[in-house]
Amino acid sequence: MNLHELPSVEHLLQTQLAAELIASYGRPTTIKAIRSVLDGIRERVATNEIPTIPNRQHILDEASSLLESWTSPTLLPVINASGVILHTNLGRAPLSNAALKAIQAISHGYSNLEFDLDTGKRGSRLLHAEELLKRLTGAEAAIIVNNNAAAMLLGLAALARRKRVVISRSQMVEIGGEFRIPDVMKQSGAKLIEVGATNKVRLVDYEEALEEPTAILLHVHRSNFKMIGFTEEPEWKDIVTLAHSRGVPCVDDLGSGTLLETAHYGLAHEPTIQESLANGVDLVCFSGDKLLGGPQAGIIIGKAELIAVIKKHPLARALRADKLCLAALTATLLHYLKDEAEREIPVWRMMALTPDQIRQTAKGWREKLGLGEVVAGRSTIGGGSLPEESLPTFLLALDVKSPDKFLKELRRQQPPIIARTEKDRILLDPRTVLPEEGGELLAGLLNALHGKKRTADIIRG
Ligand SMILES: *Cc1c(COP(=O)(O)O)cnc(C)c1O
């Protein structure tokens, strides 16, 4: 066999198919793909893997597949049928329609992000969300950064570098994704002073620690685990009073942070932002994309003089929120101000769904699918809030030959479907499936059950 028979790149580029590839993918990338295919053929010929030189059509088809794989997106929307409302691996909170519209409006063209329309001079990007946060919480000031981990890092770096930060041993926690409170404190340059024992901390432990000059007393919410048994902790209010009597400001890392009462939804009480401020703390930190239901963000609110110091720290610039985040966050906060959060913010809408509403959806799926069983189950909150807490739900349960293979098949659908299994049954929870995703979910399920061709028949019939 003769490698001279292999067509040249120039030759291939003159074909109609190559012209089409260039129109879709651009000339340089098309050339790269063709070269890559030709290199592969040369290699396979050298190792006698292929007996003959493929023809032009074959080579260009291969280049076409390669170009498709190079350019198909890897970050994809998925349907969350897992019943975990705040699934960190699935992007946490879905945004409200108003938040999406705000992103579109602000990013399509230019905006007054840092431009004061009154004076025509430079303005502050924080102003927009800060005003709303102040109005909603009564806090004096606010700053918004990339996420809550960044908020902690920045707050500690600005207020406690080379100084003492007192924290209870019971709060030296790992949040997830290798994010550990002691590691962040180390990075910020703060000196970590642990008090008490893991399960028992008393007010005198804090008193002793506060005898030396201290920059901050830090409180970290146990977002993802519970402590039970032989435990003791003073009231947070009493710790704040003690710290203030020594002139030490208190910072409360709430983790999720919620403006609404979770107990109204049949869940345990998650500390609210308002109640944290009412405890007299000086700063409160929380995430934008947990129970707040907005974009990824880290929010610090509280005393104006402390926020002013934080805003001036060089890290504030490095960790600042971008305009898309600020647009979505502002729109999300507006829902709370207008008392329409439960109706407009997806995570609250999901929590507010009644078991009966969910049963109706599951029944509808079962009817259209022609199989499965509607069973009672639980949805969870997830995303580092309300550990062990769940909501009663109804699930569509499917019995399939190989559950793991079927889950994989579901993940291969467009859009991918994320379900879970229990006792070898596939479970789909309507609570976390957006209403407009129902059709795609059913098409994907049918596909996974019967294959593409058969599904087309079923949908047609
Ligand atoms: C989730 C969480 C964080 C981290 O927040 P991100 O926004 O994910 O960076 C920090 N502290 C606590 C207590 C948390 O629950």
Ligand as a Chemical Component Dictionary entry (heavy atoms), coordinates in Angstrom:
data_LIG
# 
_chem_comp.id                   LIG 
_chem_comp.type                 NON-POLYMER 
_chem_comp.pdbx_formal_charge   0 
_chem_comp.three_letter_code    LIG 
# 
loop_
_chem_comp_atom.comp_id 
_chem_comp_atom.atom_id 
_chem_comp_atom.alt_atom_id 
_chem_comp_atom.type_symbol 
_chem_comp_atom.charge 
_chem_comp_atom.model_Cartn_x 
_chem_comp_atom.model_Cartn_y 
_chem_comp_atom.model_Cartn_z 
_chem_comp_atom.pdbx_ordinal 
LIG C1 C1 C 0 -21.897 26.721 51.619 1  
LIG C2 C2 C 0 -21.143 27.355 52.737 2  
LIG C3 C3 C 0 -20.003 28.136 52.494 3  
LIG C4 C4 C 0 -19.464 28.315 51.107 4  
LIG O1 O1 O 0 -20.320 29.035 50.312 5  
LIG P1 P1 P 0 -20.080 29.115 48.733 6  
LIG O2 O2 O 0 -21.045 30.156 48.279 7  
LIG O3 O3 O 0 -20.357 27.752 48.201 8  
LIG O4 O4 O 0 -18.663 29.510 48.517 9  
LIG C5 C5 C 0 -19.368 28.725 53.553 10 
LIG N1 N1 N 0 -19.795 28.534 54.815 11 
LIG C6 C6 C 0 -20.889 27.770 55.106 12 
LIG C7 C7 C 0 -21.296 27.595 56.532 13 
LIG C8 C8 C 0 -21.595 27.144 54.074 14 
LIG O5 O5 O 0 -22.660 26.396 54.347 15 
# 
loop_
_chem_comp_bond.comp_id 
_chem_comp_bond.atom_id_1 
_chem_comp_bond.atom_id_2 
_chem_comp_bond.value_order 
_chem_comp_bond.pdbx_ordinal 
LIG C1 C2 SING 1  
LIG C2 C3 SING 2  
LIG C2 C8 DOUB 3  
LIG C3 C4 SING 4  
LIG C3 C5 DOUB 5  
LIG C4 O1 SING 6  
LIG O1 P1 SING 7  
LIG P1 O2 DOUB 8  
LIG P1 O3 SING 9  
LIG P1 O4 SING 10 
LIG C5 N1 SING 11 
LIG N1 C6 DOUB 12 
LIG C6 C7 SING 13 
LIG C6 C8 SING 14 
LIG C8 O5 SING 15 
# 
